[in-house]
């Protein structure tokens, strides 16, 4: 399913420095090949029969279409985690630039392992112009000059993530699952049991199956808060209703 997307965006284990740690070990688009098949296998082995029971979809083509949209949702959410939520920001950008400046020879040889946001700032201040690094690694001495210029142009930031910033990959997950359910099953609704104070219903069960396939650590925000099936189901309906 979605072979072109899967070739362009690889699956990975989600390990990534946070807060003000340098992102000089960022993996870019080069994740281990085994992760490419992880989502297909999990959907086929652990979710397909459960989703058939929950949704009532019986034709193979119907459930396959739903699984394709779920896979697409997971791939897009992962891209946001890696390239948006995983990009340098504030203090992280500042410390990454300092780390690169302190050892330019090491990082010049591993330039494309630095996160995309930091590379964009370096390229903006690179002596030979920003297009010089489109496909070629920088010269160590020029890399150091670029980092020094970039650091001089930015104020020393406060630590931590900017206020009110979101963990956008979880919104992408929530929205995508709500849209997939709406397209192939029915408009998602949130059912709440006041007595037991629990969420229930077919849409919640649908989200619970998908979230159960995702390692718990990947559902945590940078501040450590866990976003489980209840939060994803609620948020998905909110986002769908705004369309």
Residue pairs with C-beta under 8 A, 6 or more apart in sequence:
1 40
1 64
1 67
1 68
1 71
2 68
2 71
2 72
2 75
5 72
5 75
6 36
6 75
9 29
9 75
9 78
9 79
10 29
10 30
10 31
10 32
10 33
10 35
10 36
11 31
11 35
11 36
11 37
11 38
11 39
11 75
11 78
12 27
12 31
12 32
12 35
12 78
12 82
13 35
13 215
14 81
14 215
14 217
14 218
16 23
16 26
16 82
16 86
17 23
17 25
17 26
17 92
18 222
19 91
19 92
19 159
19 160
19 161
19 222
20 90
20 91
20 92
20 94
20 95
20 159
20 160
21 92
21 95
22 92
22 95
22 96
22 98
22 99
22 100
23 86
23 87
23 88
23 92
23 96
23 114
23 115
23 118
24 96
24 99
24 100
24 107
24 110
24 113
24 114
25 113
26 86
26 113
26 114
26 115
27 82
27 113
28 112
28 113
28 115
28 116
39 71
39 74
39 75
39 213
40 71
42 213
43 67
43 70
43 71
43 213
44 67
46 212
46 213
47 67
47 70
47 209
47 210
47 213
48 63
48 67
50 209
51 57
51 63
51 66
51 67
51 206
51 209
52 58
52 63
54 202
54 205
54 206
54 209
55 63
55 66
55 181
55 184
55 185
55 202
55 206
56 185
57 63
57 66
57 184
57 185
62 184
65 184
66 180
66 184
66 185
69 176
69 179
69 180
69 183
69 184
70 176
70 177
70 180
70 210
72 176
73 172
73 173
73 176
73 177
73 179
73 180
74 173
74 176
74 210
74 214
76 172
76 176
77 169
77 170
77 172
77 173
77 176
78 169
80 168
80 169
80 172
81 169
81 218
83 116
84 168
84 169
85 167
85 168
85 169
85 222
86 115
87 115
87 116
87 117
88 96
88 115
88 117
88 118
89 117
89 161
89 162
89 165
90 157
90 158
90 159
90 160
90 161
90 162
91 157
91 158
91 159
91 160
93 117
93 118
93 121
93 154
93 157
94 151
94 154
94 156
94 157
96 114
96 115
96 118
97 118
97 121
97 122
97 147
97 150
97 151
98 147
98 151
99 107
100 107
100 114
100 118
100 122
100 143
100 147
101 144
101 147
101 148
101 151
104 140
104 141
104 143
104 144
104 147
105 140
107 114
107 143
108 137
108 138
108 139
108 140
108 143
109 137
111 119
111 133
111 137
111 138
111 143
112 119
112 137
114 122
119 133
121 150
122 133
122 138
122 143
122 146
122 147
122 150
123 130
123 132
123 133
123 146
124 130
124 150
125 145
125 146
125 147
125 149
125 150
125 153
126 132
126 133
126 138
126 142
126 143
126 145
126 146
127 142
127 145
127 146
128 142
132 138
138 146
161 222
161 223
167 221
167 222
167 227
170 219
170 221
170 227
170 231
170 232
170 235
171 235
171 239
173 232
174 231
174 232
174 233
174 235
174 236
174 239
175 235
175 236
175 239
175 240
177 206
177 207
177 210
177 232
177 233
177 236
178 188
178 236
178 237
178 239
178 240
179 240
181 188
181 203
181 206
182 188
182 240
185 202
185 206
186 202
187 240
188 203
188 206
188 233
188 236
188 237
188 240
189 201
189 203
189 237
190 199
190 201
190 203
190 204
190 233
190 234
190 237
191 199
191 200
191 201
191 204
192 198
192 199
192 200
193 199
193 200
199 229
199 230
199 233
199 234
203 233
203 237
204 229
204 230
204 233
207 229
207 232
207 233
207 236
208 229
208 233
211 219
211 228
211 229
211 232
212 229
216 226
219 226
219 227
219 228
220 226
220 227
221 227
